[in-house]
Amino acid sequence: MADPQIDVLRRALETQTALRREAEHRARNLLQLISSLMLLQARRTPEEVARQALHALHRRVSAVGLAQRLVNPAHDGDWIDVGTMVRQLAAELTGAAGRPGVEIVLELEAVKAPARIGAPVALILVEGLGNALAHAFPDGRAGRVQVGLRRNADGLELCVVDDGVGWAQDAPQGFGLTLMDLLAQQLRGQLVRTPAQPGLRLVVSVPIDATAQP
């Protein structure tokens, strides 16, 4: 005979799971709506600075939305395929940049991690690759950007390396780099910027609790 208490607990768990999935679905729809509104407003904004700012916000919100869509539920905690996320984001950013002379090379290992790191890592990639596409190759010059993802002893390592004009040592740190620093700190990780001779190398290392890996 089935234990009535177990049946009650099972139904409660099923209800809780259904409610969570509905909440996640609504959150994804809301992010998509916000992203669409930003893009629409950007197209109607005549001021170049404001338009570029709206496009940047649109890319960030879209990245968070993609991370949410790729979350996979599991009995031991939600997780995300970071390699798939990086590949899709790189394709979207490259298409939006419209730089046919810039070659994008992806070297991605299969990395699965807790879902909580998905959005911050997505935003770091948006800033790192976005900055390379926007600023590393001025005046239409050609170049190459390599995006790498691999596991290391403590978690994962994401790198963006370009062979562009590099970063002047005395140049002020913009919002994008500040955001990447803050996100790396939020993940208890580390962001390192070094000259690539030529170009710039950005590497972010994110620790992942071994017991939390799927």
C-alpha positions, 0 to 999 in steps of 0.5 A: 500500500502506498504511503499517503504521506509520500503521495502528498510530498510527491504532489507538493514537489510536482506543484513546486516544480511546475510553479518554478517552470512557469516563473522561469518562462515568464522571466524569459518572456519579460527579458525578451520583451525588454530587449525588443523594446530597447532595440525599437527605441534605439532605432528611433533615437537620433542621437548617436551616443544614446543609440549606441548605449541602447544597443549595448543594453540590448546586447546585455539583456539578450545575453542574460535571456540566452543564459536563462533559455539554456538552463537545464533542470536536474535532480542535483541542481540546475546547470548550463552548457557553457560551451553552447552558450559561448558559441551562440553568443559569439555568433550573435555578436559577430553577426550584429557587428557586421565586420566581415574582415574580422575572423572569429576563431572558437576553441571551446571545450565541453564545460557544464556548470551551475546555472547561477554562473550563466548570466555573469559569464554571458555578460563578460563575453558580451563585453570582451568580444564586443569590445574587440569587435568595436575597438580593436580594428579601427578604420575597417582593418582586418584581424582575428579574434580567438575565443577560448573556453576550457576547464582548469583545475578550479573551474573554467577559463574563458579568454578573448584574444585579438590581434588588433591595436591593443590597449594603451596603458594610460587609457581610462577604464571604460564601463565595459571593463569595469563591468567585467571586473565586477562580474568576475568578483561576483563569481569569486573569479579573476579577470586578467588583461595583458598585451597579446603583442599585437592586440589584447588578451582577456582571461577570466577564471571562474572557480566551480565547486567540484561537488556542484558540477553536473 
